[in-house]
């Protein structure tokens, strides 16, 4: 009986740590997707291209997964983003042209009912967020009259005044 109690007390700390270890192994990893418009594939320091210096992106690449071979079946911003988010072709996800563009009919946007991979992550208790150019919905009012808006409905109506979002060249801001 004493041996049984001794073995029980020896195994108790090990048994108590099992759920913690199992929880660590099943913990959901952090996911960060970085996608940029008009960014050359070789414009990353981790790909040893001079004179590019991207230390923070290089660290993310070294500690995570870097995809170096990808193809979009649609060479336009909104449809490509719609494909990436929904996993559906433009004719199925309704994003058949650039949202917020004079070249597409008004209302071309990813429907709120479209199930995206972010919805799947949310179902798995991930906290999700999106920072940057969404470009998957039509512009809405109220329209804010600033120098960098074209027309009464424009995609960049919430950009800070005098701060174009596209390029920062040689310390000055410049539109392309």
Z-matrix of the N, CA and C atoms (Angstrom, degrees):
N
C 1 1.437
C 2 1.526 1 110.95
N 3 1.364 2 116.27 1 -42.34
C 4 1.455 3 119.62 2 179.39
C 5 1.526 4 110.24 3 -62.00
N 6 1.340 5 117.17 4 -39.43
C 7 1.463 6 120.79 5 179.62
C 8 1.534 7 110.24 6 -64.28
N 9 1.313 8 115.96 7 -39.98
C 10 1.468 9 120.20 8 178.96
C 11 1.536 10 110.79 9 -62.59
N 12 1.342 11 117.09 10 -45.28
C 13 1.457 12 120.97 11 177.61
C 14 1.525 13 111.44 12 -63.23
N 15 1.339 14 116.00 13 -40.33
C 16 1.464 15 120.80 14 179.29
C 17 1.530 16 109.70 15 -62.13
N 18 1.327 17 117.33 16 -45.57
C 19 1.467 18 121.07 17 178.94
C 20 1.530 19 111.47 18 -64.10
N 21 1.331 20 115.57 19 -37.51
C 22 1.461 21 119.68 20 179.04
C 23 1.519 22 110.23 21 -63.20
N 24 1.337 23 117.63 22 -45.00
C 25 1.459 24 120.48 23 -179.64
C 26 1.527 25 111.85 24 -69.19
N 27 1.321 26 117.69 25 -29.67
C 28 1.457 27 120.11 26 176.64
C 29 1.529 28 111.00 27 -72.18
N 30 1.319 29 117.10 28 -36.48
C 31 1.458 30 121.06 29 -177.84
C 32 1.528 31 113.41 30 -83.11
N 33 1.326 32 116.88 31 -19.96
C 34 1.457 33 120.59 32 -176.61
C 35 1.534 34 112.84 33 -58.32
N 36 1.346 35 120.20 34 -48.43
C 37 1.470 36 118.89 35 178.86
C 38 1.530 37 112.43 36 -62.41
N 39 1.319 38 116.42 37 -36.40
C 40 1.467 39 119.89 38 178.71
C 41 1.524 40 109.76 39 -66.08
N 42 1.321 41 116.44 40 -46.68
C 43 1.464 42 120.75 41 179.97
C 44 1.525 43 111.00 42 -63.60
N 45 1.319 44 116.92 43 -37.68
C 46 1.465 45 120.37 44 -179.36
C 47 1.521 46 111.50 45 -67.22
N 48 1.325 47 117.59 46 -28.83
C 49 1.460 48 120.03 47 -178.70
C 50 1.526 49 112.75 48 -83.91
N 51 1.315 50 118.53 49 -14.66
C 52 1.462 51 120.58 50 -178.01
C 53 1.524 52 113.59 51 -59.95
N 54 1.320 53 119.90 52 -47.40
C 55 1.464 54 117.93 53 179.29
C 56 1.526 55 112.72 54 -60.78
N 57 1.324 56 117.51 55 -36.44
C 58 1.459 57 120.81 56 179.15
C 59 1.520 58 109.88 57 -65.56
N 60 1.330 59 117.30 58 -45.20
C 61 1.455 60 120.41 59 178.94
C 62 1.520 61 110.63 60 -63.99
N 63 1.310 62 117.80 61 -41.78
C 64 1.457 63 121.02 62 179.22
C 65 1.527 64 110.09 63 -63.83
N 66 1.325 65 116.13 64 -38.42
C 67 1.456 66 119.59 65 -180.00
C 68 1.528 67 110.14 66 -64.51
N 69 1.332 68 117.04 67 -41.69
C 70 1.456 69 120.07 68 179.05
C 71 1.520 70 111.13 69 -62.05
N 72 1.326 71 117.10 70 -40.96
C 73 1.460 72 120.43 71 -178.54
C 74 1.523 73 111.76 72 -68.47
N 75 1.329 74 117.45 73 -31.53
C 76 1.455 75 121.11 74 -178.28
C 77 1.524 76 113.11 75 -93.81
N 78 1.315 77 116.82 76 0.31
C 79 1.454 78 119.89 77 -178.31
C 80 1.523 79 109.81 78 -62.02
N 81 1.300 80 115.95 79 138.20
C 82 1.460 81 120.88 80 -179.40
C 83 1.522 82 109.98 81 -70.96
N 84 1.319 83 117.71 82 132.77
C 85 1.468 84 119.88 83 179.88
C 86 1.525 85 110.66 84 -74.35
N 87 1.320 86 115.63 85 157.14
C 88 1.459 87 120.22 86 173.21
C 89 1.518 88 108.42 87 -73.82
N 90 1.316 89 116.82 88 139.65
C 91 1.459 90 122.19 89 179.32
C 92 1.520 91 109.10 90 -122.17
N 93 1.325 92 116.49 91 127.49
C 94 1.456 93 121.70 92 175.83
C 95 1.519 94 106.83 93 -131.66
N 96 1.326 95 116.45 94 119.23
C 97 1.459 96 121.49 95 176.05
C 98 1.516 97 107.41 96 -106.25
N 99 1.327 98 116.08 97 129.24
C 100 1.453 99 120.70 98 177.18
C 101 1.518 100 106.99 99 -118.27
N 102 1.319 101 115.00 100 121.92
C 103 1.451 102 120.38 101 179.44
C 104 1.521 103 107.26 102 -135.24
N 105 1.304 104 116.46 103 132.41
C 106 1.458 105 119.95 104 -178.21
C 107 1.517 106 110.16 105 -128.95
N 108 1.321 107 115.37 106 149.75
C 109 1.460 108 120.56 107 173.94
C 110 1.520 109 109.04 108 -80.47
N 111 1.293 110 115.87 109 141.79
C 112 1.457 111 122.66 110 172.08
C 113 1.526 112 112.86 111 50.93
N 114 1.300 113 115.59 112 45.40
C 115 1.458 114 121.17 113 178.99
C 116 1.518 115 107.21 114 -112.22
N 117 1.294 116 116.19 115 115.53
C 118 1.463 117 119.89 116 -178.66
C 119 1.516 118 110.29 117 -61.35
N 120 1.299 119 116.00 118 142.50
C 121 1.453 120 121.54 119 -179.16
C 122 1.515 121 113.70 120 -61.97
N 123 1.327 122 117.15 121 -26.38
C 124 1.464 123 118.86 122 -178.63
C 125 1.531 124 112.20 123 -96.20
N 126 1.320 125 117.93 124 13.29
C 127 1.464 126 121.13 125 -178.59
C 128 1.521 127 111.62 126 -92.15
N 129 1.309 128 116.16 127 46.79
C 130 1.459 129 123.00 128 175.80
C 131 1.519 130 108.25 129 -132.29
N 132 1.315 131 116.34 130 133.94
C 133 1.461 132 120.03 131 178.69
C 134 1.517 133 112.69 132 -60.80
N 135 1.334 134 117.69 133 -33.16
C 136 1.467 135 120.63 134 -177.79
C 137 1.524 136 112.10 135 -66.85
N 138 1.328 137 117.44 136 -11.70
C 139 1.463 138 120.74 137 176.29
C 140 1.524 139 111.25 138 -96.75
N 141 1.341 140 115.76 139 12.44
C 142 1.470 141 123.19 140 175.76
C 143 1.522 142 113.38 141 56.62
N 144 1.313 143 116.16 142 44.37
C 145 1.461 144 120.63 143 176.62
C 146 1.521 145 108.36 144 -106.47
N 147 1.313 146 116.86 145 121.58
C 148 1.466 147 121.81 146 179.21
C 149 1.518 148 108.84 147 -84.29
N 150 1.295 149 119.18 148 149.50
C 151 1.456 150 131.04 149 -5.08
C 152 1.529 151 112.35 150 -94.99
N 153 1.302 152 117.85 151 28.74
C 154 1.463 153 122.15 152 -175.10
C 155 1.520 154 110.70 153 -66.73
N 156 1.328 155 115.81 154 131.43
C 157 1.461 156 121.89 155 175.99
C 158 1.523 157 107.96 156 -129.54
N 159 1.317 158 115.97 157 109.87
C 160 1.470 159 121.63 158 -179.45
C 161 1.524 160 108.89 159 -133.35
N 162 1.340 161 118.36 160 68.37
C 163 1.465 162 120.70 161 -172.05
C 164 1.529 163 114.44 162 -59.98
N 165 1.322 164 118.08 163 -38.30
C 166 1.469 165 119.57 164 -177.83
C 167 1.527 166 111.06 165 -72.49
N 168 1.326 167 116.55 166 -41.87
C 169 1.463 168 119.53 167 176.14
C 170 1.525 169 110.68 168 -66.56
N 171 1.330 170 116.63 169 -35.68
C 172 1.465 171 120.51 170 177.28
C 173 1.522 172 110.80 171 -62.39
N 174 1.329 173 116.57 172 -40.63
C 175 1.464 174 120.31 173 178.56
C 176 1.526 175 110.44 174 -65.26
N 177 1.328 176 116.85 175 -44.21
C 178 1.471 177 119.61 176 176.50
C 179 1.525 178 110.78 177 -58.58
N 180 1.325 179 116.70 178 -42.27
C 181 1.465 180 120.65 179 -179.63
C 182 1.523 181 111.62 180 -65.36
N 183 1.328 182 117.21 181 -38.85
C 184 1.469 183 119.66 182 -177.70
C 185 1.525 184 112.47 183 -73.65
N 186 1.334 185 116.67 184 -27.11
C 187 1.462 186 120.31 185 -178.20
C 188 1.524 187 112.84 186 -97.51
N 189 1.315 188 116.75 187 -5.90
C 190 1.464 189 120.02 188 -176.70
C 191 1.510 190 111.38 189 -130.54
N 192 1.306 191 115.23 190 -141.02
C 193 1.462 192 122.27 191 -179.54
C 194 1.519 193 107.77 192 -118.35
N 195 1.318 194 116.36 193 130.39
C 196 1.456 195 122.23 194 178.08
C 197 1.522 196 107.78 195 -114.93
N 198 1.314 197 116.39 196 117.86
C 199 1.461 198 120.53 197 177.56
C 200 1.523 199 108.18 198 -90.04
N 201 1.314 200 117.15 199 119.44
C 202 1.461 201 120.48 200 -177.25
C 203 1.520 202 112.52 201 -109.32
N 204 1.310 203 117.91 202 0.65
C 205 1.455 204 120.73 203 -179.69
C 206 1.523 205 108.40 204 -137.13
N 207 1.307 206 116.01 205 101.29
C 208 1.462 207 120.11 206 -178.88
C 209 1.518 208 109.27 207 -140.07
N 210 1.307 209 115.91 208 150.15
C 211 1.454 210 121.86 209 -179.11
C 212 1.522 211 108.33 210 -134.61
N 213 1.306 212 116.33 211 137.47
C 214 1.461 213 120.91 212 172.81
C 215 1.517 214 107.68 213 -105.47
N 216 1.301 215 116.41 214 135.34
C 217 1.464 216 119.47 215 179.80
C 218 1.527 217 111.39 216 -85.11
N 219 1.325 218 116.99 217 6.21
C 220 1.461 219 120.74 218 -179.54
C 221 1.520 220 108.10 219 -147.09
N 222 1.335 221 118.81 220 114.17
C 223 1.464 222 121.25 221 -171.82
C 224 1.529 223 115.16 222 -85.84
N 225 1.319 224 117.64 223 30.33
C 226 1.458 225 121.83 224 179.29
C 227 1.523 226 107.72 225 -123.46
N 228 1.317 227 116.64 226 141.97
C 229 1.459 228 122.40 227 -170.07
C 230 1.526 229 114.76 228 -53.80
N 231 1.329 230 118.24 229 -61.17
C 232 1.473 231 119.99 230 -175.04
C 233 1.526 232 113.03 231 -61.38
N 234 1.343 233 119.50 232 -49.27
C 235 1.465 234 118.02 233 178.66
C 236 1.528 235 112.82 234 -60.84
N 237 1.338 236 117.64 235 -37.86
C 238 1.469 237 119.89 236 178.94
C 239 1.524 238 110.59 237 -64.05
N 240 1.322 239 117.51 238 -40.67
C 241 1.466 240 121.11 239 177.49
C 242 1.529 241 110.75 240 -67.43
N 243 1.327 242 116.52 241 -39.29
C 244 1.462 243 120.37 242 177.50
C 245 1.518 244 112.14 243 -61.82
N 246 1.329 245 116.11 244 -40.03
C 247 1.468 246 121.10 245 176.71
C 248 1.522 247 109.73 246 -63.39
N 249 1.337 248 116.54 247 -47.25
C 250 1.460 249 121.04 248 -178.30
C 251 1.526 250 111.46 249 -61.37
N 252 1.323 251 117.45 250 -43.01
C 253 1.461 252 120.53 251 -177.06
C 254 1.524 253 112.95 252 -74.00
N 255 1.341 254 116.88 253 -42.39
C 256 1.466 255 120.06 254 -171.77
C 257 1.521 256 114.22 255 -99.28
N 258 1.331 257 116.94 256 -20.88
C 259 1.458 258 119.72 257 -175.28
C 260 1.520 259 112.62 258 75.81
N 261 1.328 260 117.21 259 11.95
C 262 1.462 261 121.63 260 -178.73
C 263 1.525 262 110.58 261 -116.22
N 264 1.328 263 115.62 262 149.51
C 265 1.456 264 121.02 263 174.39
C 266 1.529 265 110.03 264 -65.51
N 267 1.345 266 117.29 265 156.27
C 268 1.462 267 120.49 266 -178.33
C 269 1.532 268 114.48 267 -54.35
N 270 1.311 269 118.09 268 -37.64
C 271 1.466 270 118.21 269 -179.46
C 272 1.529 271 111.71 270 -67.51
N 273 1.331 272 117.41 271 -18.30
C 274 1.466 273 120.98 272 178.16
C 275 1.526 274 112.92 273 -96.13
N 276 1.343 275 117.20 274 -33.79
C 277 1.470 276 118.76 275 -178.55
C 278 1.527 277 112.81 276 -94.51
N 279 1.323 278 117.26 277 -0.24
C 280 1.480 279 124.44 278 174.51
C 281 1.525 280 114.66 279 75.99
N 282 1.333 281 118.22 280 4.85
C 283 1.467 282 120.46 281 177.40
C 284 1.528 283 107.02 282 -98.42
N 285 1.337 284 115.56 283 83.89
C 286 1.467 285 121.12 284 -172.61
C 287 1.523 286 113.01 285 -96.08
N 288 1.301 287 117.64 286 -3.59
C 289 1.456 288 122.28 287 178.67
C 290 1.512 289 108.82 288 -158.15
N 291 1.320 290 116.11 289 179.70
C 292 1.458 291 119.45 290 178.71
C 293 1.520 292 110.26 291 -68.75
N 294 1.311 293 115.72 292 124.51
C 295 1.460 294 120.19 293 173.91
C 296 1.524 295 107.27 294 -65.87
N 297 1.297 296 116.90 295 152.75
C 298 1.465 297 121.60 296 177.92
C 299 1.520 298 112.34 297 62.50
N 300 1.315 299 116.88 298 31.88
C 301 1.450 300 120.35 299 -177.60
C 302 1.520 301 109.41 300 -125.34
N 303 1.313 302 115.86 301 146.91
C 304 1.462 303 119.63 302 175.59
C 305 1.526 304 111.30 303 -70.81
N 306 1.321 305 117.69 304 -12.96
C 307 1.465 306 120.57 305 -178.41
C 308 1.517 307 112.81 306 -85.41
N 309 1.318 308 118.47 307 -12.71
C 310 1.467 309 121.72 308 -179.70
C 311 1.521 310 108.93 309 -116.90
N 312 1.323 311 116.85 310 149.77
C 313 1.462 312 118.06 311 177.00
C 314 1.525 313 110.85 312 -64.06
N 315 1.343 314 116.36 313 148.09
C 316 1.460 315 120.34 314 178.87
C 317 1.522 316 109.04 315 -61.54
N 318 1.304 317 116.42 316 140.54
C 319 1.459 318 120.52 317 179.67
C 320 1.517 319 113.30 318 97.84
N 321 1.332 320 117.57 319 -0.11
C 322 1.463 321 119.98 320 174.57
C 323 1.521 322 106.32 321 -73.77
N 324 1.319 323 116.56 322 108.61
C 325 1.457 324 120.20 323 -178.25
C 326 1.520 325 109.71 324 -161.88
N 327 1.317 326 115.52 325 162.01
C 328 1.458 327 121.29 326 176.45
C 329 1.526 328 107.77 327 -72.21
N 330 1.339 329 117.81 328 120.13
C 331 1.467 330 119.25 329 -178.24
C 332 1.527 331 111.69 330 -62.20
N 333 1.324 332 116.01 331 147.04
C 334 1.466 333 120.22 332 177.63
C 335 1.518 334 111.36 333 -60.60
N 336 1.324 335 116.77 334 -22.96
C 337 1.467 336 120.83 335 -178.94
C 338 1.525 337 112.84 336 -83.13
N 339 1.335 338 117.20 337 -7.88
C 340 1.470 339 119.73 338 -179.71
C 341 1.525 340 109.57 339 -65.82
N 342 1.303 341 116.11 340 130.41
C 343 1.467 342 120.81 341 178.51
C 344 1.521 343 107.90 342 -88.22
N 345 1.320 344 115.64 343 120.65
C 346 1.460 345 121.89 344 -177.15
C 347 1.523 346 110.00 345 -112.00
N 348 1.335 347 115.78 346 167.16
C 349 1.468 348 118.97 347 179.08
C 350 1.523 349 110.70 348 -62.95
N 351 1.321 350 117.48 349 -26.85
C 352 1.465 351 119.54 350 176.85
C 353 1.530 352 110.85 351 -66.29
N 354 1.331 353 117.58 352 -31.48
C 355 1.470 354 120.84 353 175.52
C 356 1.524 355 110.70 354 -66.96
N 357 1.321 356 115.97 355 -38.78
C 358 1.468 357 120.45 356 178.13
C 359 1.524 358 109.68 357 -63.98
N 360 1.338 359 116.78 358 -43.29
C 361 1.467 360 120.37 359 177.77
C 362 1.522 361 111.03 360 -62.75
N 363 1.313 362 116.98 361 -40.82
C 364 1.464 363 120.51 362 178.80
C 365 1.524 364 110.57 363 -62.23
N 366 1.334 365 116.46 364 -38.94
C 367 1.468 366 120.70 365 176.88
C 368 1.523 367 111.64 366 -61.92
N 369 1.333 368 116.60 367 -25.46
C 370 1.467 369 122.10 368 179.70
C 371 1.525 370 111.23 369 -95.50
N 372 1.325 371 116.19 370 20.66
C 373 1.470 372 124.25 371 176.26
C 374 1.522 373 114.58 372 68.79
N 375 1.321 374 117.44 373 23.33
C 376 1.461 375 120.06 374 171.28
C 377 1.518 376 108.62 375 -77.84
N 378 1.321 377 116.20 376 146.41
C 379 1.457 378 121.12 377 168.41
C 380 1.518 379 105.61 378 -91.71
N 381 1.302 380 117.19 379 122.56
C 382 1.456 381 120.44 380 -174.41
C 383 1.519 382 110.78 381 -113.24
N 384 1.308 383 115.24 382 154.88
C 385 1.455 384 121.47 383 177.07
C 386 1.509 385 109.36 384 -158.14
N 387 1.301 386 116.02 385 163.48
C 388 1.461 387 121.48 386 -179.78
C 389 1.514 388 107.61 387 -140.32
N 390 1.313 389 116.21 388 128.73
C 391 1.458 390 121.44 389 179.37
C 392 1.518 391 107.27 390 -123.38
N 393 1.308 392 117.09 391 129.82
C 394 1.450 393 119.82 392 174.94
C 395 1.514 394 113.63 393 117.45
N 396 1.298 395 114.69 394 -155.40
C 397 1.460 396 122.70 395 -174.99
C 398 1.522 397 109.97 396 -76.86
N 399 1.302 398 117.25 397 106.38
C 400 1.466 399 122.33 398 178.73
C 401 1.522 400 109.13 399 -75.90
N 402 1.304 401 117.57 400 -56.60
C 403 1.462 402 124.07 401 172.90
C 404 1.526 403 113.24 402 56.54
N 405 1.337 404 116.47 403 31.93
C 406 1.464 405 120.10 404 178.65
C 407 1.524 406 112.72 405 -125.54
N 408 1.320 407 117.25 406 13.03
C 409 1.455 408 118.71 407 174.69
C 410 1.520 409 109.77 408 -140.86
N 411 1.306 410 115.26 409 160.49
C 412 1.456 411 121.03 410 179.78
C 413 1.521 412 109.54 411 -76.75
N 414 1.320 413 116.89 412 154.44
C 415 1.463 414 119.28 413 179.35
C 416 1.523 415 111.03 414 -69.18
N 417 1.290 416 115.65 415 149.82
C 418 1.459 417 121.47 416 179.64
C 419 1.514 418 109.58 417 -126.11
N 420 1.295 419 115.90 418 157.43
C 421 1.457 420 120.47 419 174.04
C 422 1.518 421 107.64 420 -81.69
N 423 1.317 422 123.37 421 154.87
C 424 1.450 423 122.85 422 17.84
C 425 1.524 424 111.96 423 -84.06
N 426 1.280 425 115.02 424 140.58
C 427 1.452 426 121.84 425 175.90
C 428 1.523 427 108.91 426 -80.40
N 429 1.314 428 116.71 427 132.78
C 430 1.459 429 121.73 428 177.70
C 431 1.519 430 107.18 429 -106.27
N 432 1.308 431 116.97 430 118.25
C 433 1.457 432 121.70 431 -175.66
C 434 1.528 433 109.93 432 -78.52
N 435 1.317 434 116.46 433 102.20
C 436 1.461 435 121.72 434 176.54
C 437 1.516 436 108.38 435 -129.47
N 438 1.320 437 116.92 436 166.44
C 439 1.458 438 121.27 437 -174.75
C 440 1.528 439 113.38 438 -63.45
N 441 1.319 440 118.27 439 -25.91
C 442 1.461 441 119.12 440 -173.43
C 443 1.529 442 113.59 441 -99.37
N 444 1.316 443 118.37 442 12.73
C 445 1.461 444 120.88 443 175.65
C 446 1.516 445 109.89 444 -96.26
N 447 1.319 446 115.61 445 139.78
C 448 1.457 447 118.81 446 175.06
C 449 1.527 448 106.83 447 -108.17
N 450 1.275 449 116.68 448 118.39
C 451 1.454 450 119.60 449 176.34
C 452 1.513 451 113.25 450 79.34
N 453 1.323 452 115.58 451 -177.74
C 454 1.451 453 120.80 452 -175.60
C 455 1.523 454 112.38 453 -79.44
N 456 1.314 455 118.22 454 -19.63
C 457 1.467 456 120.85 455 176.35
C 458 1.520 457 107.63 456 -127.79
N 459 1.292 458 117.33 457 120.71
C 460 1.456 459 120.88 458 -177.34
C 461 1.517 460 110.02 459 -143.70
N 462 1.316 461 116.04 460 147.46
C 463 1.468 462 120.63 461 -174.21
C 464 1.514 463 112.76 462 -71.24
N 465 1.316 464 118.62 463 -24.45
C 466 1.461 465 120.01 464 -173.88
C 467 1.520 466 112.52 465 -103.75
N 468 1.323 467 118.08 466 30.06
C 469 1.451 468 119.45 467 -175.38
C 470 1.518 469 113.65 468 -66.37
N 471 1.319 470 118.93 469 -15.31
C 472 1.459 471 119.93 470 -178.26
C 473 1.527 472 112.32 471 -105.84
N 474 1.338 473 118.16 472 10.25
C 475 1.464 474 120.28 473 174.56
C 476 1.526 475 108.55 474 -71.58
N 477 1.333 476 117.53 475 142.55
C 478 1.460 477 118.94 476 178.78
C 479 1.529 478 110.64 477 -59.33
N 480 1.329 479 118.80 478 140.28
C 481 1.465 480 121.02 479 178.32
C 482 1.526 481 111.32 480 -56.74
N 483 1.281 482 115.30 481 143.65
C 484 1.469 483 123.73 482 178.68
C 485 1.529 484 112.91 483 62.73
N 486 1.316 485 117.37 484 19.38
C 487 1.461 486 120.62 485 177.66
C 488 1.526 487 109.48 486 -130.68
N 489 1.332 488 118.05 487 77.19
C 490 1.457 489 119.64 488 177.29
C 491 1.526 490 109.90 489 -59.20
N 492 1.295 491 115.75 490 145.94
C 493 1.458 492 119.11 491 -173.35
C 494 1.515 493 114.10 492 -90.79
N 495 1.316 494 119.35 493 -7.63
C 496 1.459 495 116.88 494 -170.16
C 497 1.525 496 114.31 495 -79.17
N 498 1.324 497 119.85 496 -61.94
C 499 1.459 498 119.39 497 -171.34
C 500 1.527 499 111.63 498 -135.20
N 501 1.296 500 116.32 499 146.21
C 502 1.455 501 122.70 500 171.38
C 503 1.535 502 104.90 501 -119.87
N 504 1.316 503 115.09 502 106.15
C 505 1.460 504 120.13 503 -175.03
C 506 1.524 505 110.41 504 -113.66
N 507 1.307 506 116.45 505 125.05
C 508 1.460 507 123.38 506 175.17
C 509 1.526 508 112.68 507 50.82
N 510 1.318 509 115.89 508 39.09
C 511 1.450 510 120.43 509 176.46
C 512 1.515 511 115.19 510 80.83
N 513 1.333 512 117.74 511 -4.12
C 514 1.464 513 119.23 512 178.33
C 515 1.522 514 109.21 513 -116.94
N 516 1.317 515 115.66 514 155.48
C 517 1.455 516 120.07 515 178.59
C 518 1.518 517 109.04 516 -92.24
N 519 1.322 518 115.55 517 137.75
C 520 1.449 519 119.07 518 -176.68
C 521 1.526 520 109.83 519 -147.40
N 522 1.329 521 116.39 520 136.34
C 523 1.469 522 120.90 521 172.53
C 524 1.518 523 109.01 522 -79.74
N 525 1.296 524 116.56 523 150.44
C 526 1.466 525 121.16 524 174.40
C 527 1.500 526 108.10 525 -108.96
